[in-house]
Amino acid sequence: MSTDNPTTSVDDADSEVDAAELQALRERVEELEASMAAVDDGDDQQKMTIVATQGSFDMAYPPLILASTAAAFGWEVIVFHTFWGLDILHEEKSQDLKLSAVGNPNMPMPNALAALPGMDAMATKMMQKKIDENGTATIEELIDVSLESGVDLQACQMTIELMEYDEDDFYDGVTTGVGAATAIQHMAESDVQLLV
């Protein structure tokens, strides 16, 4: 009777296959880790891109508050202002933004009344009074805080041309000449993307 155990030789073959597969798997993991290291530049800073499209008084606040808050937490923040949102960064126009009373479901008046001449101006003055009484930052103050915090406030070049603005019309520190392709690239690289 033979002392060779057929089970042992099958196990040995399986061990050799397993060792070869294990080695191949290890090599594949090393390749993947190397490729991921090339993709990950080691920058753990979170990034946020906000697209600001509305230039009414009440809609100027959300992108600036979110941007300055995220920057205070160490995030890299870009706010791309396009179409009416560009007026937020325009020094002269930002001083005269209006709160639209029509179509705003939270306004304490019916649309028929809100549509009367002068209602937008009245609603804006009421909101400005609340802001002053509450000690809330003004739009200009939020722009300053955002820029001081490192937020990149960008003005859409196409909209600058469309509205026939001059690049000197914007607050100091605003990045002009930014196109949609650059904004999309920022969005693709961001952890958080918001449309306001």
NUGULUM-901387 format. One record per residue (C-alpha): residue in three letters; y, x, z. Coordinates in Angstrom, 3 decimals. Layout:
// residues N
<site><keke>ALA</keke><c2>Y</c2><c1>X</c1><c3>Z</c3></site>
...
***
This chain:
// residues 196
<site><keke>MET</keke><c2>0.000</c2><c1>0.000</c1><c3>0.000</c3></site>
<site><keke>SER</keke><c2>3.396</c2><c1>1.312</c1><c3>-0.944</c3></site>
<site><keke>THR</keke><c2>6.046</c2><c1>1.929</c1><c3>1.708</c3></site>
<site><keke>ASP</keke><c2>8.833</c2><c1>1.189</c1><c3>-0.757</c3></site>
<site><keke>ASN</keke><c2>10.579</c2><c1>-2.019</c1><c3>0.166</c3></site>
<site><keke>PRO</keke><c2>11.737</c2><c1>-3.960</c1><c3>-2.926</c3></site>
<site><keke>THR</keke><c2>14.392</c2><c1>-5.677</c1><c3>-0.823</c3></site>
<site><keke>THR</keke><c2>15.906</c2><c1>-2.333</c1><c3>0.164</c3></site>
<site><keke>SER</keke><c2>16.259</c2><c1>-1.181</c1><c3>-3.434</c3></site>
<site><keke>VAL</keke><c2>17.944</c2><c1>-4.495</c1><c3>-4.372</c3></site>
<site><keke>ASP</keke><c2>20.290</c2><c1>-4.109</c1><c3>-1.387</c3></site>
<site><keke>ASP</keke><c2>21.069</c2><c1>-0.527</c1><c3>-2.449</c3></site>
<site><keke>ALA</keke><c2>21.928</c2><c1>-1.739</c1><c3>-5.974</c3></site>
<site><keke>ASP</keke><c2>24.102</c2><c1>-4.476</c1><c3>-4.518</c3></site>
<site><keke>SER</keke><c2>25.823</c2><c1>-1.896</c1><c3>-2.309</c3></site>
<site><keke>GLU</keke><c2>26.565</c2><c1>0.280</c1><c3>-5.321</c3></site>
<site><keke>VAL</keke><c2>27.973</c2><c1>-2.688</c1><c3>-7.250</c3></site>
<site><keke>ASP</keke><c2>29.961</c2><c1>-3.772</c1><c3>-4.237</c3></site>
<site><keke>ALA</keke><c2>31.314</c2><c1>-0.242</c1><c3>-3.771</c3></site>
<site><keke>ALA</keke><c2>32.324</c2><c1>-0.059</c1><c3>-7.443</c3></site>
<site><keke>GLU</keke><c2>33.932</c2><c1>-3.512</c1><c3>-7.302</c3></site>
<site><keke>LEU</keke><c2>35.641</c2><c1>-2.616</c1><c3>-4.056</c3></site>
<site><keke>GLN</keke><c2>37.044</c2><c1>0.588</c1><c3>-5.573</c3></site>
<site><keke>ALA</keke><c2>38.287</c2><c1>-1.331</c1><c3>-8.640</c3></site>
<site><keke>LEU</keke><c2>39.879</c2><c1>-3.919</c1><c3>-6.366</c3></site>
<site><keke>ARG</keke><c2>41.595</c2><c1>-1.204</c1><c3>-4.320</c3></site>
<site><keke>GLU</keke><c2>42.981</c2><c1>0.362</c1><c3>-7.491</c3></site>
<site><keke>ARG</keke><c2>44.241</c2><c1>-3.011</c1><c3>-8.679</c3></site>
<site><keke>VAL</keke><c2>45.945</c2><c1>-3.672</c1><c3>-5.327</c3></site>
<site><keke>GLU</keke><c2>47.636</c2><c1>-0.263</c1><c3>-5.520</c3></site>
<site><keke>GLU</keke><c2>48.878</c2><c1>-1.066</c1><c3>-9.042</c3></site>
<site><keke>LEU</keke><c2>50.255</c2><c1>-4.412</c1><c3>-7.886</c3></site>
<site><keke>GLU</keke><c2>51.952</c2><c1>-2.855</c1><c3>-4.867</c3></site>
<site><keke>ALA</keke><c2>53.527</c2><c1>-0.201</c1><c3>-7.094</c3></site>
<site><keke>SER</keke><c2>54.783</c2><c1>-2.827</c1><c3>-9.546</c3></site>
<site><keke>MET</keke><c2>56.175</c2><c1>-4.964</c1><c3>-6.703</c3></site>
<site><keke>ALA</keke><c2>57.924</c2><c1>-1.930</c1><c3>-5.226</c3></site>
<site><keke>ALA</keke><c2>59.631</c2><c1>-1.447</c1><c3>-8.582</c3></site>
<site><keke>VAL</keke><c2>60.776</c2><c1>-5.093</c1><c3>-8.563</c3></site>
<site><keke>ASP</keke><c2>61.851</c2><c1>-5.091</c1><c3>-4.900</c3></site>
<site><keke>ASP</keke><c2>64.779</c2><c1>-2.727</c1><c3>-4.545</c3></site>
<site><keke>GLY</keke><c2>64.457</c2><c1>-2.884</c1><c3>-0.762</c3></site>
<site><keke>ASP</keke><c2>67.570</c2><c1>-5.048</c1><c3>-0.432</c3></site>
<site><keke>ASP</keke><c2>66.758</c2><c1>-7.725</c1><c3>2.122</c3></site>
<site><keke>GLN</keke><c2>70.268</c2><c1>-9.207</c1><c3>2.017</c3></site>
<site><keke>GLN</keke><c2>70.173</c2><c1>-12.899</c1><c3>1.206</c3></site>
<site><keke>LYS</keke><c2>72.207</c2><c1>-14.078</c1><c3>-1.768</c3></site>
<site><keke>MET</keke><c2>73.933</c2><c1>-17.367</c1><c3>-2.478</c3></site>
<site><keke>THR</keke><c2>75.613</c2><c1>-18.627</c1><c3>-5.636</c3></site>
<site><keke>ILE</keke><c2>77.817</c2><c1>-21.708</c1><c3>-5.507</c3></site>
<site><keke>VAL</keke><c2>79.155</c2><c1>-23.375</c1><c3>-8.641</c3></site>
<site><keke>ALA</keke><c2>82.397</c2><c1>-25.244</c1><c3>-7.897</c3></site>
<site><keke>THR</keke><c2>83.195</c2><c1>-27.818</c1><c3>-10.581</c3></site>
<site><keke>GLN</keke><c2>85.580</c2><c1>-30.231</c1><c3>-8.837</c3></site>
<site><keke>GLY</keke><c2>89.191</c2><c1>-29.562</c1><c3>-8.002</c3></site>
<site><keke>SER</keke><c2>90.156</c2><c1>-32.465</c1><c3>-5.798</c3></site>
<site><keke>PHE</keke><c2>91.579</c2><c1>-31.789</c1><c3>-2.342</c3></site>
<site><keke>ASP</keke><c2>88.446</c2><c1>-32.890</c1><c3>-0.497</c3></site>
<site><keke>MET</keke><c2>86.089</c2><c1>-31.017</c1><c3>-2.863</c3></site>
<site><keke>ALA</keke><c2>87.905</c2><c1>-27.700</c1><c3>-2.404</c3></site>
<site><keke>TYR</keke><c2>86.605</c2><c1>-27.437</c1><c3>1.151</c3></site>
<site><keke>PRO</keke><c2>82.785</c2><c1>-27.489</c1><c3>0.777</c3></site>
<site><keke>PRO</keke><c2>82.357</c2><c1>-24.397</c1><c3>-1.447</c3></site>
<site><keke>LEU</keke><c2>84.857</c2><c1>-22.360</c1><c3>0.576</c3></site>
<site><keke>ILE</keke><c2>83.409</c2><c1>-23.355</c1><c3>3.961</c3></site>
<site><keke>LEU</keke><c2>79.825</c2><c1>-22.720</c1><c3>2.835</c3></site>
<site><keke>ALA</keke><c2>80.749</c2><c1>-19.402</c1><c3>1.208</c3></site>
<site><keke>SER</keke><c2>82.734</c2><c1>-18.012</c1><c3>4.135</c3></site>
<site><keke>THR</keke><c2>80.064</c2><c1>-19.123</c1><c3>6.619</c3></site>
<site><keke>ALA</keke><c2>77.235</c2><c1>-17.520</c1><c3>4.634</c3></site>
<site><keke>ALA</keke><c2>79.284</c2><c1>-14.316</c1><c3>4.301</c3></site>
<site><keke>ALA</keke><c2>79.821</c2><c1>-14.307</c1><c3>8.083</c3></site>
<site><keke>PHE</keke><c2>76.009</c2><c1>-14.252</c1><c3>8.421</c3></site>
<site><keke>GLY</keke><c2>75.851</c2><c1>-11.211</c1><c3>6.136</c3></site>
<site><keke>TRP</keke><c2>74.908</c2><c1>-12.963</c1><c3>2.914</c3></site>
<site><keke>GLU</keke><c2>76.102</c2><c1>-11.798</c1><c3>-0.476</c3></site>
<site><keke>VAL</keke><c2>78.027</c2><c1>-14.807</c1><c3>-1.815</c3></site>
<site><keke>ILE</keke><c2>79.450</c2><c1>-15.660</c1><c3>-5.221</c3></site>
<site><keke>VAL</keke><c2>81.415</c2><c1>-18.835</c1><c3>-5.961</c3></site>
<site><keke>PHE</keke><c2>81.770</c2><c1>-19.503</c1><c3>-9.686</c3></site>
<site><keke>HIS</keke><c2>84.701</c2><c1>-21.882</c1><c3>-10.299</c3></site>
<site><keke>THR</keke><c2>84.653</c2><c1>-23.774</c1><c3>-13.575</c3></site>
<site><keke>PHE</keke><c2>86.497</c2><c1>-26.733</c1><c3>-15.109</c3></site>
<site><keke>TRP</keke><c2>88.530</c2><c1>-28.574</c1><c3>-12.442</c3></site>
<site><keke>GLY</keke><c2>87.074</c2><c1>-26.339</c1><c3>-9.741</c3></site>
<site><keke>LEU</keke><c2>89.202</c2><c1>-23.555</c1><c3>-11.212</c3></site>
<site><keke>ASP</keke><c2>92.327</c2><c1>-25.237</c1><c3>-9.775</c3></site>
<site><keke>ILE</keke><c2>91.115</c2><c1>-24.256</c1><c3>-6.291</c3></site>
<site><keke>LEU</keke><c2>91.781</c2><c1>-20.599</c1><c3>-7.161</c3></site>
<site><keke>HIS</keke><c2>95.040</c2><c1>-21.251</c1><c3>-9.050</c3></site>
<site><keke>GLU</keke><c2>97.863</c2><c1>-20.341</c1><c3>-6.639</c3></site>
<site><keke>GLU</keke><c2>100.257</c2><c1>-23.053</c1><c3>-7.785</c3></site>
<site><keke>LYS</keke><c2>97.765</c2><c1>-25.848</c1><c3>-8.501</c3></site>
<site><keke>SER</keke><c2>95.815</c2><c1>-25.325</c1><c3>-5.259</c3></site>
<site><keke>GLN</keke><c2>98.971</c2><c1>-26.264</c1><c3>-3.335</c3></site>
<site><keke>ASP</keke><c2>99.010</c2><c1>-29.699</c1><c3>-4.995</c3></site>
<site><keke>LEU</keke><c2>95.351</c2><c1>-30.810</c1><c3>-5.013</c3></site>
<site><keke>LYS</keke><c2>94.905</c2><c1>-34.542</c1><c3>-4.437</c3></site>
<site><keke>LEU</keke><c2>92.245</c2><c1>-36.545</c1><c3>-2.659</c3></site>
<site><keke>SER</keke><c2>91.011</c2><c1>-39.266</c1><c3>-4.990</c3></site>
<site><keke>ALA</keke><c2>90.841</c2><c1>-42.618</c1><c3>-3.244</c3></site>
<site><keke>VAL</keke><c2>89.206</c2><c1>-44.462</c1><c3>-6.162</c3></site>
<site><keke>GLY</keke><c2>85.422</c2><c1>-44.439</c1><c3>-6.311</c3></site>
<site><keke>ASN</keke><c2>85.075</c2><c1>-42.726</c1><c3>-2.947</c3></site>
<site><keke>PRO</keke><c2>82.641</c2><c1>-44.903</c1><c3>-0.960</c3></site>
<site><keke>ASN</keke><c2>83.806</c2><c1>-43.454</c1><c3>2.353</c3></site>
<site><keke>MET</keke><c2>87.463</c2><c1>-44.322</c1><c3>1.889</c3></site>
<site><keke>PRO</keke><c2>88.442</c2><c1>-47.126</c1><c3>4.274</c3></site>
<site><keke>MET</keke><c2>89.931</c2><c1>-49.256</c1><c3>1.507</c3></site>
<site><keke>PRO</keke><c2>88.608</c2><c1>-51.248</c1><c3>-1.454</c3></site>
<site><keke>ASN</keke><c2>88.818</c2><c1>-49.691</c1><c3>-4.934</c3></site>
<site><keke>ALA</keke><c2>91.298</c2><c1>-52.356</c1><c3>-6.089</c3></site>
<site><keke>LEU</keke><c2>93.736</c2><c1>-51.175</c1><c3>-3.404</c3></site>
<site><keke>ALA</keke><c2>92.886</c2><c1>-47.494</c1><c3>-3.910</c3></site>
<site><keke>ALA</keke><c2>93.767</c2><c1>-47.794</c1><c3>-7.617</c3></site>
<site><keke>LEU</keke><c2>97.384</c2><c1>-48.732</c1><c3>-6.865</c3></site>
<site><keke>PRO</keke><c2>100.002</c2><c1>-46.134</c1><c3>-7.823</c3></site>
<site><keke>GLY</keke><c2>100.652</c2><c1>-43.619</c1><c3>-5.067</c3></site>
<site><keke>MET</keke><c2>97.410</c2><c1>-44.205</c1><c3>-3.172</c3></site>
<site><keke>ASP</keke><c2>95.996</c2><c1>-40.760</c1><c3>-4.011</c3></site>
<site><keke>ALA</keke><c2>99.169</c2><c1>-39.146</c1><c3>-2.669</c3></site>
<site><keke>MET</keke><c2>99.022</c2><c1>-41.282</c1><c3>0.476</c3></site>
<site><keke>ALA</keke><c2>95.298</c2><c1>-40.544</c1><c3>1.034</c3></site>
<site><keke>THR</keke><c2>95.990</c2><c1>-36.821</c1><c3>0.561</c3></site>
<site><keke>LYS</keke><c2>98.853</c2><c1>-36.857</c1><c3>3.074</c3></site>
<site><keke>MET</keke><c2>96.679</c2><c1>-38.697</c1><c3>5.589</c3></site>
<site><keke>MET</keke><c2>93.907</c2><c1>-36.115</c1><c3>5.183</c3></site>
<site><keke>GLN</keke><c2>96.368</c2><c1>-33.206</c1><c3>5.426</c3></site>
<site><keke>LYS</keke><c2>97.731</c2><c1>-34.724</c1><c3>8.657</c3></site>
<site><keke>LYS</keke><c2>94.184</c2><c1>-34.931</c1><c3>10.074</c3></site>
<site><keke>ILE</keke><c2>93.552</c2><c1>-31.318</c1><c3>9.069</c3></site>
<site><keke>ASP</keke><c2>96.778</c2><c1>-30.172</c1><c3>10.744</c3></site>
<site><keke>GLU</keke><c2>96.095</c2><c1>-32.160</c1><c3>13.919</c3></site>
<site><keke>ASN</keke><c2>92.550</c2><c1>-30.833</c1><c3>14.097</c3></site>
<site><keke>GLY</keke><c2>93.567</c2><c1>-27.222</c1><c3>13.462</c3></site>
<site><keke>THR</keke><c2>91.266</c2><c1>-27.024</c1><c3>10.453</c3></site>
<site><keke>ALA</keke><c2>91.951</c2><c1>-24.152</c1><c3>8.057</c3></site>
<site><keke>THR</keke><c2>93.946</c2><c1>-24.885</c1><c3>4.923</c3></site>
<site><keke>ILE</keke><c2>92.537</c2><c1>-24.223</c1><c3>1.462</c3></site>
<site><keke>GLU</keke><c2>94.665</c2><c1>-21.088</c1><c3>1.170</c3></site>
<site><keke>GLU</keke><c2>93.429</c2><c1>-19.852</c1><c3>4.561</c3></site>
<site><keke>LEU</keke><c2>89.811</c2><c1>-20.474</c1><c3>3.529</c3></site>
<site><keke>ILE</keke><c2>90.376</c2><c1>-18.531</c1><c3>0.307</c3></site>
<site><keke>ASP</keke><c2>91.809</c2><c1>-15.622</c1><c3>2.333</c3></site>
<site><keke>VAL</keke><c2>88.918</c2><c1>-15.725</c1><c3>4.833</c3></site>
<site><keke>SER</keke><c2>86.381</c2><c1>-15.870</c1><c3>2.014</c3></site>
<site><keke>LEU</keke><c2>87.890</c2><c1>-12.897</c1><c3>0.194</c3></site>
<site><keke>GLU</keke><c2>88.218</c2><c1>-10.897</c1><c3>3.430</c3></site>
<site><keke>SER</keke><c2>84.543</c2><c1>-11.652</c1><c3>4.177</c3></site>
<site><keke>GLY</keke><c2>83.482</c2><c1>-10.211</c1><c3>0.832</c3></site>
<site><keke>VAL</keke><c2>82.892</c2><c1>-13.480</c1><c3>-1.016</c3></site>
<site><keke>ASP</keke><c2>83.260</c2><c1>-12.976</c1><c3>-4.761</c3></site>
<site><keke>LEU</keke><c2>85.435</c2><c1>-15.886</c1><c3>-5.922</c3></site>
<site><keke>GLN</keke><c2>85.011</c2><c1>-16.016</c1><c3>-9.694</c3></site>
<site><keke>ALA</keke><c2>87.078</c2><c1>-17.815</c1><c3>-12.315</c3></site>
<site><keke>CYS</keke><c2>85.275</c2><c1>-18.993</c1><c3>-15.453</c3></site>
<site><keke>GLN</keke><c2>86.798</c2><c1>-17.255</c1><c3>-18.474</c3></site>
<site><keke>MET</keke><c2>86.095</c2><c1>-20.138</c1><c3>-20.851</c3></site>
<site><keke>THR</keke><c2>87.889</c2><c1>-22.549</c1><c3>-18.513</c3></site>
<site><keke>ILE</keke><c2>90.836</c2><c1>-20.164</c1><c3>-18.104</c3></site>
<site><keke>GLU</keke><c2>91.228</c2><c1>-20.214</c1><c3>-21.873</c3></site>
<site><keke>LEU</keke><c2>90.614</c2><c1>-23.971</c1><c3>-22.129</c3></site>
<site><keke>MET</keke><c2>93.260</c2><c1>-24.779</c1><c3>-19.508</c3></site>
<site><keke>GLU</keke><c2>95.573</c2><c1>-22.113</c1><c3>-20.967</c3></site>
<site><keke>TYR</keke><c2>95.950</c2><c1>-20.392</c1><c3>-17.603</c3></site>
<site><keke>ASP</keke><c2>97.031</c2><c1>-16.802</c1><c3>-17.223</c3></site>
<site><keke>GLU</keke><c2>94.874</c2><c1>-14.449</c1><c3>-15.168</c3></site>
<site><keke>ASP</keke><c2>97.941</c2><c1>-13.680</c1><c3>-13.027</c3></site>
<site><keke>ASP</keke><c2>98.026</c2><c1>-17.354</c1><c3>-11.927</c3></site>
<site><keke>PHE</keke><c2>95.134</c2><c1>-16.827</c1><c3>-9.513</c3></site>
<site><keke>TYR</keke><c2>95.074</c2><c1>-15.568</c1><c3>-5.942</c3></site>
<site><keke>ASP</keke><c2>94.858</c2><c1>-11.799</c1><c3>-5.541</c3></site>
<site><keke>GLY</keke><c2>91.234</c2><c1>-10.767</c1><c3>-5.217</c3></site>
<site><keke>VAL</keke><c2>89.838</c2><c1>-13.490</c1><c3>-7.499</c3></site>
<site><keke>THR</keke><c2>87.479</c2><c1>-12.124</c1><c3>-10.159</c3></site>
<site><keke>THR</keke><c2>88.536</c2><c1>-13.317</c1><c3>-13.608</c3></site>
<site><keke>GLY</keke><c2>86.843</c2><c1>-13.010</c1><c3>-16.981</c3></site>
<site><keke>VAL</keke><c2>83.429</c2><c1>-14.163</c1><c3>-15.776</c3></site>
<site><keke>GLY</keke><c2>81.276</c2><c1>-16.040</c1><c3>-18.278</c3></site>
<site><keke>ALA</keke><c2>78.455</c2><c1>-18.531</c1><c3>-17.903</c3></site>
<site><keke>ALA</keke><c2>75.805</c2><c1>-15.895</c1><c3>-18.717</c3></site>
<site><keke>THR</keke><c2>76.930</c2><c1>-13.793</c1><c3>-15.754</c3></site>
<site><keke>ALA</keke><c2>76.943</c2><c1>-16.866</c1><c3>-13.500</c3></site>
<site><keke>ILE</keke><c2>73.404</c2><c1>-17.752</c1><c3>-14.591</c3></site>
<site><keke>GLN</keke><c2>72.245</c2><c1>-14.199</c1><c3>-13.866</c3></site>
<site><keke>HIS</keke><c2>73.724</c2><c1>-14.454</c1><c3>-10.352</c3></site>
<site><keke>MET</keke><c2>71.951</c2><c1>-17.785</c1><c3>-9.847</c3></site>
<site><keke>ALA</keke><c2>68.627</c2><c1>-16.317</c1><c3>-10.971</c3></site>
<site><keke>GLU</keke><c2>68.968</c2><c1>-13.505</c1><c3>-8.436</c3></site>
<site><keke>SER</keke><c2>70.087</c2><c1>-15.769</c1><c3>-5.563</c3></site>
<site><keke>ASP</keke><c2>68.025</c2><c1>-17.168</c1><c3>-2.717</c3></site>
<site><keke>VAL</keke><c2>70.234</c2><c1>-20.268</c1><c3>-2.624</c3></site>
<site><keke>GLN</keke><c2>72.036</c2><c1>-21.954</c1><c3>-5.529</c3></site>
<site><keke>LEU</keke><c2>74.417</c2><c1>-24.857</c1><c3>-4.977</c3></site>
<site><keke>LEU</keke><c2>76.377</c2><c1>-27.047</c1><c3>-7.365</c3></site>
<site><keke>VAL</keke><c2>79.451</c2><c1>-28.580</c1><c3>-5.709</c3></site>
***
